[in-house]
Amino acid sequence: MEEAEFIPSSSLTKTTSLYPSQFLHVSTHKPRLSLTPLRKSKICCSVISNAPVPVAKEPTKKTECFGVFCLTYDLKDEEETSSWKKLINVSVSGAAGMIANHFLFKLASGEVFGPDQPVTLKLLGSERSIQALEGVAMELEDSLFPLLREVSIGIDPYEVFQDAECSLLIAPKPRGPGMERSGLLDINVQIFAEQGKALNAVASRNVKVIEAGNPCNTNALICLKKAPDIHAKNFHALTRLDENRAKCQLALKAGVFYDKVSNMTIWGNHSTTQVPDFLNAKINGFPVKDVIRDSKWLEEEFTEKIQKRGGVLIQKWGRSSAASTAVSVVDAMRSLVTPTPEGDWFSTGVYTNGNPYGIAKDIVFSMPCRSKGDGDYELVKDVLMDDYLRSRIKKSEDELLAEKRCVAHLTGEGIGICDLPGDTMLPGEM
């Protein structure tokens, strides 16, 4: 065995590519070499002397790596099998955070795209988090995921989002002491405006984007506005955690297991104006109101519990939800790549243009959706509406329209004017 020594990298601005060589014996996909050059990069790793050396199509371009990911194999076409699918590129911002730390391992294990779908992970961080990203990569390396064909890390979204087919954005600025909600909106939408520009420049034209950083609805709106070459339908704001929480509480009240609850919709903004819809939800196939006849509980205690669940969790545990949020991200992504069960639907925040519910255009609003499993979705048309539900939906709609006016300077619609109707940010963002 020979020792190859190179100069350690001093640059934090370039993408780090990692290749899981230990999977050679089960590999069925040909790893792609990163085309991102490093500034004076260098590594120290063991190289098997008889390992085939890949022929680089781009001259003199190398990538930084560490551990077993340093080894790159030029797999022969005959080593690939028809049972494995084409590699899918997934980018994740805020990849050193707790939500991503839970989510990435679920993704690499096949929980999202299935047991025959190899993935490459492209992780975006900051200069401050680059070492933490290396730690995340080391843990992914040590987990021996056969489906994980490549991992790269970087701090430039124009590099990390290159050719992304699925992108998870979870790196918002947290709300600091004394910060007004309008200030938080202004800071975060600028972050996601830049990420939208990067996606528009380098990501796949069919990339699916899930915005999980609060205020996620307006962040998603800004992101899609800055990515005009990507269809607006491809952008989602995460409300699946709220849906999951609502299903749990209805199941507890009815004394059934949570899989008996279906057709649960979260309408509106991911804030305390969100509307958990018990009118259209079902338990064991029956309308919730026929199973749980306590209307007062449904309209008051149940609704408020879902709206403020995140704040209660923080009080109990001292920090915001991470693992359950990661699970809901997995659920949200899987709902787009798996056919929706007949008669059921799921909640996600999507662009409102063309919606059948009379909700204002040009905002991102959580609504009931179905998917054929092709990454696309359609809005559910056969839903019931009563005065109670309409009035609650209108309140959340008004809030999102006010948020939009607050960031008008970033959408090219004039001067931003913040006239937010009260502070309805979720407690976890305070």
N, C-alpha and C positions, 0 to 999 in steps of 0.2 A: 504494500500500500504506500502510495506516495503522498507527500504533504505539499499542498499548493498554498502559497502565501501571497496575499495581495495587500494593498494599503487600506486600513480601515476608513470607511466613509466618514467624511466630516460634513456632508451636505444633508440638510433636512428637507430640501425642496423637491427631491426627485422621488419617483415611485419605486418601491422595493418589490421585486417579483420573487415569489416563493414557489418552488415546484416540489410536490410530495413524491420524491423518488421511491419511497418505501413501498409504493403501490404498484411497482413494476409488474409483479407477478399476477395482478388482477386487472391491470390497466387495459382498457379498451378504447381509450381516447388519446389522440395525439396532442400532447400539451403544446400550446403556442408560446413562442418566445416573446417576452415583452420587448417592445421597440423603444422603450424609454431609456435614454442614456443617463448615466450618473456622472457627476462631477468628481473625478479622482476617487472613485470608489474602490474598495478592496476588502477582501474577505479572507478568512482562514478556515478551511474546512478540509476534511479528508475526501479524497477522490479515488474511486476504484480504478486501478490502472487500466483494466481492460474494458471499461465502460465506453460505449460508442460516443463519439464526440459529434454534436450537431453542427451542421454547416449553416452559419448565419447568413441570411439573405441581405441583411443590412450590415455593411462593413464597420468594424471597430466599435460596435455597440454592445455593451455589457450591462448587466444588472446586478445590484447588490442583493445578497441573500445571506442566510445563516442556517446552520443545522442541516438536516437531511434535505431541505428544500433547495440546497445549493446544487444538487445533482440534477442534470437535465438529460433525459433519454430521448433519442430519436426513434420512436416506436414505429415498427413496420406496419404497413397497412393491413397485412394479413393477421396481425395481432388484435385488431379491432373486431368486435362482434356486433351483430345486428341488434342485440338485445339492449345495447346502451345507446342513448340519444346523443345528439349533437350538444357540445358544451354550451352552457348558458352563462352569460356574464351578469353578475349581480354586484352593484355598487352600494355601499352603506356609508352615510355620513354620520359623524358622532360615534364612530366605531369603537372608541375606547370607553364609552359610557356603559352603564349597567344594563340598560335595555338591550343594546347591541350585544353585550357579552352573553346574555341569555339567548338572544335570537340567533346569533351566528352558528352556534353549535347545533341548534335544531335544523337550521338550513343545511349545514354541511352533512348532517346525518340522513337527509333525504325526507324529512317531515313535510317539506313544502312541495317540492316538485316530483317526489316519488323516488323509489329505490333504484331506478335505472337512469336517473338524470344526473350526469356529472356537472359540477359547477365550478366557476372561478369566482373568487371573492376579491373585490377591489375596495379597500378600506380607506376612508377619508378622515383625517384628523387635523390637528394644528401643530405648530412648532412645539407647543407646550406638552402635547399628548403623544408625540412621536415615539417615545420610549414605551409608553403604555401600549401603543399599537404593536410594537415589537413583541411585547409580552402576550398580547392577544394572539399574534401569529404563532408564537411558541406553543401556546396551549392548543391551538388548532393542529399544529404539527404533532404534538404528543398524543392527540386523540385518535390518530390513525384512521381518519375517515376515507374509505375507498373512493367516495364520490368527489372528494375535494381535490381537484386537479391543479389548482393554482391559487396563490394568495399574493396580492400586492398591496402595499401601503404607501400613502403619500399625503401631502398637504395642499396640493393643487387640484381643484375639482376638474380642470380641463384635462388633466392627465388621468385622474382616477375614474372619471365618468366616461372615458373613451370606450365606445361600442357597448355601453351598458344596455342590457335588455330589460333589466328590472332594477329599480333604484329606490332605496329606502332612505328617507331624510329624517334624521332624529337628532339634530344638533342645534337646538334653539338656545338663545341667551336666556338664562333663568331670571326670574323676577327678583330684584334686589330690594332691600329695605327702603321704604318710602317711594318706590317707583310707581308712577301712575300707569294704568293699563295702556293708555295712549303711548307712553314712552316705550313700554315693552313691545307694543305693536310696531312702532317705528323702527326699533332696533332689529327685531326678528325678520320683518318683511324685507329689510335690506340684505340680510344674510341669505334669505331664500330667493331673493331677486337675482343675486349673483350665481346661486346654484342653478336657477332656471336658465340663465344665460349659458352656463357651461353645458348643461344638458342639451340645450338647443344647438350648441356648436359641435359637440362630439359624440353624443349618445346615439343609439339606434333610433330611427324615426318611429319605431313602434314600441319604444321603451314604456314600461308601466311604472308609474311613480306613486309611492305611498308616503304621504307627509304625516309624520307622527310627532312632530315638535310643535308645542302649543305657542301661540294660538293657531292650531293646525288648519282650520278652514280658510282663514285669510292668508296664511302662509302658502297654502296650496294654490289659492287664487293668484297671488303675486307670482308664484313659480310658473304657472301655466301662461300667465300674461307675458313673461319674459322668454317663453319658449314657443314662439308663434309657428315654428315649423313642425311641432309635435302636436298631434290632435288633442284638444282639450279633454276628451273623454279618457285619456290615458293618465290623468291626474286624480289622486284620491286623498281625502283627509281621513285619518283613522278615527272611526267611532265604534269599531268592533269590540273594544274593551267595555264600552258602555252597554252594548248589546249583550255581551256575555254576563255582565253584572245583573242586568235585568232578568235574563233567563234564570240565573241562580236564585234571585229573590222570589220570582214567581213559583219556581219549583219548591222552594222551602215552604212557602205559604200553602201550596196545594198538597204538600206531602208526597211529591213524586220525584223521580230522578230528573236531572236537568235535561236529558236527551228527549224527554217527553214534551218540552216546550219548543214550539216552532213559530215561524212567521213573526218574529220579534223585530220591530223597527225602532231605531233611534232617529228621530227627525231633528234637523237643524244644526245648531252650532255645538262644538265640543266645549260647552260651558255650562253654567247652572241654568241656562234657558233651554237646554236640550229636552226633547220630549220623548220619554219612553212610552211607546204606543201599546197600551193594553187592549184597545178596541179591536185591533186586527190580529193580535197574538192568539195562539192556540195552545191548549194543554191536552195531550192525548187526542188531538184532532178536533177538540171542542173549543169554542170561543172562551177566552179567559173569563169573561164576565158571566158565563154560564157555570163555570167551575168555582171561581172566587166571587161570591155575591156581595162582598163587602166593598161597595163603591167608594165609601169614604177612605178606606185603606188604600185602594188603587189610586185615587186622585190625589191623596195627600202623602201618606207615609211612604208608599211604594215609590211614587214619583220623586219625592224629595231625597229618598235614600239613594236612588240611582244618580241623581244630580250631584250629590255631595259625598258619594262613596269614597272618592279619592282623598278628600280632606280627612275623613274619619280614619282611613288607613294611615295617613301621615301622623295623626295624633297617637295611634296605637304603636306604630313602628319607628317613628322618627324620621322617615324618609318616604318619598313618593314610590308608587308601584313601579317595579321593573320587570320581575318575572312574569306577572300576569299581563303586563303590557306586551312583552315579547311573545307570549302565547297568542295574544289577540292579533299581533302582526302576522304571525304564522297563519292564523285562521283567515285573515283578510286576504293574504296572498294566495292561499290555497283555494279560497272561494272563486278566484278569478281563473284558476287553471284546472278546476274540477267542476264538472257539470252540477248545477244546483239541483238537489232532490226535487222531484215532481211536486208542485204545489207549495214549495217553501220559498224563502228568499233570505237575503242578508242585508245588513246595513253598511253603507259606506258614504262618505262625503264626496259628492261629485258635482260637476258643473251643471247649473240649472237650466241652461238654454234648451228649450224644447221639452221641458218637463210637463206632465199632464195634470199637475196638482194646482196650478195657478200660482206657484211660488215665483217670486221676482227673478228676472233674468240676471245673468252675469255675476253670480255669487257661487260659492261652493257650499252645498247644503247636504246634510245626511238624509238619504232617502232609501226606500226598499228597492233592491236590485236582484236580478237573476243573471246567471252566466251559463253559457254552453261549454265552458271549460277551455275556451280559446284565448283567454286573457281579456276579452271584451265583456260587456254587460248590457242589459236592457233594463229600463225602469219598469217596475210592476204597475200595471194600470188598474187591476181589480182590487182596490183597497177601499175600505169604508171611511167616511168622514162624518163627524158630528160637530156640534158647536164647540164642545169642550176641546176637541183635538185641533180644530181650526184656530181657535183663539190662542192656544199654546204655540202652535206652529208660527202664527203671525208674530208673536213676541220674539221668537228666535230669529225669524226673518228680519225684523226691524233691527235687531242687534247686529246682524251680519252686514246689513246695508250701512249702518253707522260705522262699522269697522272699515268697510270699503271706502267711505268718505274720508276716513281718518288717514288712509294711505293713498289718496288720489294722486298725490305728487309722484308716486312710484308707478302708477298705471297710466300716466299721461292724460289724466282726466281733470287736471286743474290743480288747485292748491288744496293740500290736505287740511280738512277741518274736522276736529274731533268733537263730536257731540254724542258721545257714547251714553246710552240710557242706563246709567248706573254701572257699578263694577260687578260684573257677573263672571269674572274669571274663576276657574276652578281653584279651590283652596290650595292645591298642590303647587300652583304657580305663584303663590304669594310669598 
